[in-house]
Amino acid sequence: MSETAVDRLRDIRARIRAAEAEAGRASGSVELVAVSKTFDADEIRPVLEAGQRVFGENRVQEAAAKWPGLRAEFAGVALHLIGPLQSNKAAEAVALFDVIETVDRDKIAREIAKEMARQGRRPRLLVQVDIGEEAQKAGIPPREAAGFVRRCRDEHGLAVEGLMCIPPVAEHPGPYFALLQTIAAQTGVERLSMGMSGDFERAVPFGATSVRVGSAIFGARPRP
Ligand SMILES: *Cc1c(COP(=O)(O)O)cnc(C)c1O
């Protein structure tokens, strides 16, 4: 690993561009979401100064503590919620995030819809799919994903832009990326959030439109 977070950011950007080229995809078609969870404002600031504007956080409370201050310093920040959302945090999540990637059940869809109407804010929405059908992971099971996206639209009035997944650890992610791509095609959504520090390059040929990279930029995390 290179020396600083900014060096590593540049390296990740170059690797994304190379993976796009290798997959025959347009340069810039894969967005980098820099996952800043567990890192404090002083560690995030240099990455903002280097021009990165899209960030991912997995906890509403932690993001609410860090990001209003950083947004006052840097214009044009887009914040993605990538962790599970509890319905009692829906109001705060809708107020704070530009993209919520973890819509995964009707109860939370209903709460988000209610808060969007109440606040007049419209964060972009992705549905999280439990692509490996792991009991401990959040997300809607693959076979229920298309129906859920339809209910989001027809019953909750929510426009879902795409799908997000976290493949099982210690398995080849390719088949899971391929499955998410297939579900997205069947469902008629265009955005695919998949690929993390260990496998983001492998998500690119399967159509990832964004990759979520944390430790490969910010370094190892002290807590999960
Ligand atoms: C933490 C996290 C990431 C980033 O993981 P790294 O392996 O550090 O890149 C990506 N997606 C989700 C949902 C996460 O919780």
PDBQT file of the ligand as one rigid body, heavy atoms in Angstrom, charges set to zero:
ROOT
HETATM    1  C1  LIG A 301     -17.534  -1.300   4.989  1.00  0.00    +0.000 C 
HETATM    2  C2  LIG A 301     -18.298  -1.509   3.757  1.00  0.00    +0.000 A 
HETATM    3  C3  LIG A 301     -17.680  -1.393   2.500  1.00  0.00    +0.000 A 
HETATM    4  C4  LIG A 301     -16.197  -1.112   2.332  1.00  0.00    +0.000 C 
HETATM    5  O1  LIG A 301     -15.461  -2.236   2.681  1.00  0.00    +0.000 OA
HETATM    6  P1  LIG A 301     -13.890  -2.327   2.353  1.00  0.00    +0.000 P 
HETATM    7  O2  LIG A 301     -13.620  -3.777   2.290  1.00  0.00    +0.000 OA
HETATM    8  O3  LIG A 301     -13.199  -1.635   3.472  1.00  0.00    +0.000 OA
HETATM    9  O4  LIG A 301     -13.679  -1.645   1.068  1.00  0.00    +0.000 OA
HETATM   10  C5  LIG A 301     -18.459  -1.553   1.373  1.00  0.00    +0.000 A 
HETATM   11  N1  LIG A 301     -19.782  -1.822   1.466  1.00  0.00    +0.000 NA
HETATM   12  C6  LIG A 301     -20.410  -1.946   2.645  1.00  0.00    +0.000 A 
HETATM   13  C7  LIG A 301     -21.869  -2.224   2.672  1.00  0.00    +0.000 C 
HETATM   14  C8  LIG A 301     -19.698  -1.800   3.831  1.00  0.00    +0.000 A 
HETATM   15  O5  LIG A 301     -20.337  -1.917   5.004  1.00  0.00    +0.000 OA
ENDROOT
TORSDOF 0
